[in-house]
Amino acid sequence: MEYETFQPNPDLDLFVNCYWTLVVPASDAPVKQRIIPDGLVEMAFILGEDIKRYTSEEEYIIQPRAMFLGQTMEPFYIEPTI
């Protein structure tokens, strides 16, 4: 996985903490990733393959391609569909 963060233009400093990207290479055996709450509000855009968000140990939903995420209260798991 390749994770990078970028600082916003100074004009957006009051509103945007950072931009980040995550590139997940294709794999024959995708791995669940634990997402830990960080107290931040985020906008997310999925530009590649779909992402599963687990709602229980075995059940999942497919994440929307674009979403606005409020503050997360507890950890959850995601997994690429590649």
Contact map, one row per residue, 1 for C-alpha under 8 A:
1110000000000000000001111000000000000000000000000000000000000000000000000000000000
1111000000000000000011110000000000000000000000000000000000000000000000000000000000
1111100000000000000111100000000000000000000000000000000000000000000000000000000000
0111110000000000000111000000000000000000000000000000000000000000000000000000000000
0011111000000000011110000000000000000000000000000000000000000000000000000000000000
0001111100000000011100000000000000000000000000000000000000000000000000000000000000
0000111110000000111000000000000000000000000000000000000000000000000000000000000000
0000011111111001111000000000000000000000000000000000000000000000000000000000000000
0000001111111000000000000000000000000000000000000000000000000000000000000000000000
0000000111111000000000000000000000000000000000000000000000000000000000000000000000
0000000111111100000000000000000000000000000000000000000000000000000000000000000000
0000000111111111000000000000000000000000000000000000000000000000000000000000000000
0000000111111111100000000000000000000000000000000000000000000000000000000000000000
0000000000111111100000000000000000000000000000000000000000000000000000000000000000
0000000000011111100000000000000000000000000000000000000000000000000000000000000000
0000000100011111111000000000000000000000000000000000000000000000000000000000000000
0000001100001111111000000000000000000000000000000000000000000000000000000000000000
0000111100000001111100000000000000000000000000000000000000000000000000000000000000
0000111100000001111110000000000000000000000000000000000000000000000000000000000000
0011110000000000011111000000000000000000000000000000000000000000000000000000000000
0111100000000000001111100000000000000000000000000000000000000000000000000000000000
1111000000000000000111110000000000000000000000000000000000000000000000000000000000
1110000000000000000011111000000000000000000000000000000000000000000000000000000000
1100000000000000000001111100000000000000000000000000000000000000000000000000000100
1000000000000000000000111110000000000000000000000000000000000000000000000000000000
0000000000000000000000011111010000000000000000000000000000000000000000000000000001
0000000000000000000000001111110000000000000000000000000000000000000000000000000001
0000000000000000000000000111110000000000000000000000000000000000000000000000000001
0000000000000000000000000011111000000000000000000000000000000000000000000000000000
0000000000000000000000000111111100000000000000000000000000000000000000000000001111
0000000000000000000000000000111110000000000000000000000000000000000000000000001100
0000000000000000000000000000011111000000000000000000000000000000000000000000111100
0000000000000000000000000000001111100000000000000000000000000000000000000000111000
0000000000000000000000000000000111110000000000000000000000000000000000000011110000
0000000000000000000000000000000011111000000000000000000000000000000000000011110000
0000000000000000000000000000000001111100000000000000000000000000000000000111000000
0000000000000000000000000000000000111111000000000000000000000000000000111110000000
0000000000000000000000000000000000011111000000000000000000000000000000110000000000
0000000000000000000000000000000000001111100000000000000000000000000000110000000000
0000000000000000000000000000000000001111110000000000000000000000000001110000000000
0000000000000000000000000000000000000011111000000000000000000000000111100000000000
0000000000000000000000000000000000000001111100000000000000000000000111000000000000
0000000000000000000000000000000000000000111110000000000000000000011110000000000000
0000000000000000000000000000000000000000011111000000000000000000111110000000000000
0000000000000000000000000000000000000000001111100000000000000000111000000000000000
0000000000000000000000000000000000000000000111111110000000000001110000000000000000
0000000000000000000000000000000000000000000011111000000000000000100000000000000000
0000000000000000000000000000000000000000000001111100000000000000000000000000000000
0000000000000000000000000000000000000000000001111110000000000000000000000000000111
0000000000000000000000000000000000000000000001011111000000000110100000000000000111
0000000000000000000000000000000000000000000001001111100000000110000000000000011110
0000000000000000000000000000000000000000000000000111110000011110000000000000011110
0000000000000000000000000000000000000000000000000011111000011110000000000001111000
0000000000000000000000000000000000000000000000000001111111111000000000000001110000
0000000000000000000000000000000000000000000000000000111111111000000000000001000000
0000000000000000000000000000000000000000000000000000011111110000000000000000000000
0000000000000000000000000000000000000000000000000000011111100000000000000000000000
0000000000000000000000000000000000000000000000000000011111110000000000000000000000
0000000000000000000000000000000000000000000000000000011111111000000000000000000000
0000000000000000000000000000000000000000000000000001111101111100000000000000000000
0000000000000000000000000000000000000000000000000001111000111110000000000000000000
0000000000000000000000000000000000000000000000000111100000011111000000000000000000
0000000000000000000000000000000000000000000000000111100000001111100000000000000000
0000000000000000000000000000000000000000000001000000000000000111111000000000000000
0000000000000000000000000000000000000000000111100100000000000011111000000000000000
0000000000000000000000000000000000000000001111000000000000000001111100000000000000
0000000000000000000000000000000000000000001110000000000000000001111110000000000000
0000000000000000000000000000000000000000111100000000000000000000011111000000000000
0000000000000000000000000000000000000000111100000000000000000000001111110000000000
0000000000000000000000000000000000000001110000000000000000000000000111110000000000
0000000000000000000000000000000000001111100000000000000000000000000011111000000000
0000000000000000000000000000000000001111000000000000000000000000000011111110000000
0000000000000000000000000000000000001000000000000000000000000000000000111110000000
0000000000000000000000000000000000011000000000000000000000000000000000011111000000
0000000000000000000000000000000001111000000000000000000000000000000000011111100000
0000000000000000000000000000000001110000000000000000111000000000000000000111110000
0000000000000000000000000000000111100000000000000000110000000000000000000011111000
0000000000000000000000000000000111100000000000000011110000000000000000000001111100
0000000000000000000000000000011110000000000000000011100000000000000000000000111110
0000000000000000000000010000011100000000000000001111000000000000000000000000011111
0000000000000000000000000000010000000000000000001111000000000000000000000000001111
0000000000000000000000000111010000000000000000001100000000000000000000000000000111
